[in-house]
Structure formats: C-alpha cells, structure tokens
Amino acid sequence: MFQLSPQDIHLGAAAAGKQEAIRQVAAALTDAGCGAQGYVDGMLQRELQTSTYLGNGIAIPHGTTDTRDLVLKTGVQVFQFPQGIAWGEGQTAYVAIGIAARSDEHLALLRQLTHVLSDDSVAERLAKTTSAEELRSLLMGEQQSAEFQFDVSLITLDVAADSLMTLQALNAGRLQKAGAVNAQFVSDVITRKPLNLGQGIWLSDSVEGNLASAATVSRPAQAFVEDGEPVALLLTVSVADAQPLAVLNYLSDLLLTNKAERLLKADAAGVLALLTSEVAEESSVLSAEFVIRNEHGLHARPGTALVNVIKSFNSDITVTNLDGSGKPANGRSLMKVVALGVKKGHHLRFTANGEDAEAALKAIGEAINEGLGEGAA
C-alpha cells in the first residue's frame, strides 16, 4: 500500500492561479526525486487536455503518458491552498495532489486516496487543517473506521451444497481468511443454526470473535429444503461497528416488499448492488457491458471523458468494475469512477434508469470504443 510522509505535505501554500500551483507541485516532485526537470511541461499539458479536478476541492495534477519517461520513481506531493485556487469553471481546489507515476500503478494510489476524499467532511478538514500529520493521517484513512469488507470476492454463487452446514462453513471460513473473524467466531457460527428470514434467505452471525466488520454471501446452485424450510441464500456478517447494519437494512427492504427473488437471480455484482445501494426495478433498468481498451486504463483524462458523456443524459447511471471490487459507483462522480481502479482489459457494467437510458448506453459504448479521447486501441 502506498505510504505518505509529512515531508510530502506542504501546508498554507499560495499561488496566483492554477498554472503557478502546478509549477509548485512539479518542483516539489522534482526535488523529491520523483520527476525530471521537464515533467512540469507534461503536467501543464495534461491540464490543457482535460481538467484534473476531481471534486470536493481536490485536484490531482499529473503528467501525460508521453512524459512518463521523465518519471524517476512513483511519488506524490500534496499542496494545501487554504484560500483556494480556481481550477476551472465553478471549480475551486483547496488541495492539489501532484502525482508522478511510471505506469498504471497510480490507479491503485488513486483508488486509495479517492476512497478517503469521497467523504465531504474529510475534504473540508483537509482544506482547513494546520497540521501536516493530521492531513497525512486523513489522506491515509487512519482517522476513519476500518473499511467494511464486502465485495464480489466475498460472494460465492452456484455452490454445490445441499445443507446449511456447508454454507455456514464456507461463509465462516471466508470471513476468517479475510481477517474479519477468529476461530471462536467460526466455531460458534458453524454449530448454531442460522436465522430463517423467509423467502429462502438465511442469516448467520455471532457475538464471539468479531475482529472487523464484513459480510459474505453463499448461494447454492440449487435451492434445497432443510427441516422443511427452503434454503436459497445465506448471508453471514461479522459486526465490529455499525457498518453491516446498512446491508441488513437493504435486505430487510427486499424481504418486506417480497422481492428477495432478485437476490436469487442476480450475478455476484448484482447481489452486491442490491445489498449495498438502491437498485431500481429490473423492468425499468437497462444495462450494458464494455471492455476498456485504453492503454493506461481510466486515469483522469479518459475518466473525465466518460463522466462527461454520462452527465449529458438524464438517466441515473452506475458503473461497476466487474474485474474490481464489483461495487457500483455513481457515474456522474469523476472521483468515484477513477476510484474503481479500471485498467486496460477490465469489464465495466453500466446500468441506466430513465427515459433516455437506451440512448445513454449507446453513447457510452461508442465513447469507449472510440478511446475516450485517447483514440481507439
């Protein structure tokens, strides 16, 4: 995981405008041994191609692909501009995170940082803090609760099972492997019968051995009956804080409206979406999948191009990286799209709900096939 030191942070900076701010950031990257002298030209050129403003007062100036040979080592320099810098029309940056990256390794870095920066309250603290250590701690997520572990890697479908015990053992073992529970949790969960929530959905948990909040799902290839009760899906949660309650609330809503069958028909990404976000009725939603061909994935420039296409339509559109966490992101948020960590060859699923959904998906597909401003691959 990328690490940031207080020496990489520059508080209380001032600049007359965006270009001057970028020059300051570039100079710091050069001084830190991350970029050669000419790297600043790439950073300025990148800004001419497309704005590197992410939102929430955050900008991520970085070089073009043509100037990657000027990157000596991957690194970051963070500049805080308390008075704000006009970064574009209606855009004011209070924190500029200058990035030097030799390959698409910066996508993992961005995914880590944007997870923190997507929190509005954190962005405000970044702009106002007078402590380099606090700013570093905020960026690294050290002042947040541990991240809730629940993604497609924790969802297993088509399990060859005909007993609840098999599903319980599979779920408990998966949580233990993820470091969310200990052996005491596993022993307790396996020996106690889960709670039947109805409609084939079961829930298991334990008050023992919860190390971190997480959730996991197992769904048998064929629903079966145990002790006269149908079994079609088992959700197991470890509860270290309030985060799993959101999943249980979404599940409760599905059960109360007799729509649990949606969980039994969806693929892993669909199950995750249903348990972590508001998902419109299937009859009113269109979806399409496309492969990203951009050599360096969805970095700022193609990410901006994609978000701009999405914003030109009225439909609600989500983006899911099927080769990533599988969590759906708001397609109108550049920060959240970049945080998906999309690399070349990754499959993205777009869901659109609205009167212009069909046109939106068509336009998205055309934009991706045309290279999102970087030319067709």
Rosetta blueprint (number, residue, H / E / L):
1 M L
2 F L
3 Q L
4 L L
5 S L
6 P H
7 Q H
8 D H
9 I E
10 H E
11 L L
12 G L
13 A L
14 A L
15 A L
16 A L
17 G L
18 K H
19 Q H
20 E H
21 A H
22 I H
23 R H
24 Q H
25 V H
26 A H
27 A H
28 A H
29 L H
30 T H
31 D H
32 A L
33 G L
34 C L
35 G E
36 A L
37 Q L
38 G L
39 Y H
40 V H
41 D H
42 G H
43 M H
44 L H
45 Q H
46 R H
47 E H
48 L H
49 Q H
50 T L
51 S L
52 T L
53 Y E
54 L E
55 G E
56 N L
57 G L
58 I E
59 A E
60 I L
61 P L
62 H E
63 G L
64 T L
65 T H
66 D H
67 T H
68 R H
69 D H
70 L H
71 V E
72 L L
73 K L
74 T L
75 G E
76 V E
77 Q E
78 V E
79 F E
80 Q E
81 F E
82 P E
83 Q E
84 G E
85 I E
86 A E
87 W E
88 G E
89 E L
90 G L
91 Q E
92 T E
93 A E
94 Y E
95 V E
96 A E
97 I E
98 G E
99 I E
100 A E
101 A L
102 R L
103 S L
104 D L
105 E L
106 H H
107 L H
108 A H
109 L H
110 L H
111 R H
112 Q H
113 L H
114 T H
115 H H
116 V H
117 L H
118 S L
119 D L
120 D H
121 S H
122 V H
123 A H
124 E H
125 R H
126 L H
127 A H
128 K H
129 T L
130 T L
131 S L
132 A H
133 E H
134 E H
135 L H
136 R H
137 S H
138 L H
139 L H
140 M L
141 G L
142 E L
143 Q L
144 Q L
145 S L
146 A L
147 E L
148 F L
149 Q E
150 F L
151 D L
152 V H
153 S H
154 L H
155 I E
156 T E
157 L E
158 D E
159 V E
160 A L
161 A L
162 D L
163 S L
164 L H
165 M H
166 T H
167 L H
168 Q H
169 A H
170 L H
171 N H
172 A H
173 G H
174 R H
175 L H
176 Q H
177 K H
178 A L
179 G L
180 A L
181 V E
182 N L
183 A H
184 Q H
185 F H
186 V H
187 S H
188 D H
189 V H
190 I H
191 T H
192 R L
193 K L
194 P L
195 L E
196 N E
197 L E
198 G E
199 Q L
200 G L
201 I E
202 W E
203 L E
204 S E
205 D L
206 S L
207 V L
208 E L
209 G L
210 N E
211 L L
212 A L
213 S L
214 A E
215 A E
216 T E
217 V E
218 S E
219 R E
220 P E
221 A L
222 Q L
223 A L
224 F E
225 V E
226 E E
227 D L
228 G L
229 E E
230 P E
231 V E
232 A L
233 L E
234 L E
235 L E
236 T E
237 V E
238 S E
239 V L
240 A L
241 D L
242 A L
243 Q L
244 P H
245 L H
246 A H
247 V H
248 L H
249 N H
250 Y H
251 L H
252 S H
253 D H
254 L H
255 L H
256 L H
257 T L
258 N L
259 K L
260 A L
261 E H
262 R H
263 L H
264 L H
265 K H
266 A L
267 D L
268 A H
269 A H
270 G H
271 V H
272 L H
273 A H
274 L H
275 L H
276 T H
277 S L
278 E L
279 V L
280 A L
281 E L
282 E H
283 S H
284 S H
285 V L
286 L E
287 S E
288 A E
289 E E
290 F E
291 V E
292 I L
293 R L
294 N L
295 E L
296 H L
297 G L
298 L L
299 H L
300 A H
301 R H
302 P H
303 G H
304 T H
305 A H
306 L H
307 V H
308 N H
309 V H
310 I H
311 K H
312 S L
313 F L
314 N L
315 S L
316 D E
317 I E
318 T E
319 V E
320 T E
321 N E
322 L L
323 D L
324 G L
325 S L
326 G L
327 K L
328 P E
329 A E
330 N E
331 G L
332 R L
333 S L
334 L H
335 M H
336 K H
337 V H
338 V H
339 A L
340 L L
341 G L
342 V L
343 K L
344 K L
345 G L
346 H L
347 H E
348 L E
349 R E
350 F E
351 T E
352 A E
353 N E
354 G L
355 E L
356 D L
357 A H
358 E H
359 A H
360 A H
361 L H
362 K H
363 A H
364 I H
365 G H
366 E H
367 A H
368 I H
369 N H
370 E L
371 G L
372 L L
373 G L
374 E L
375 G L
376 A L
377 A L
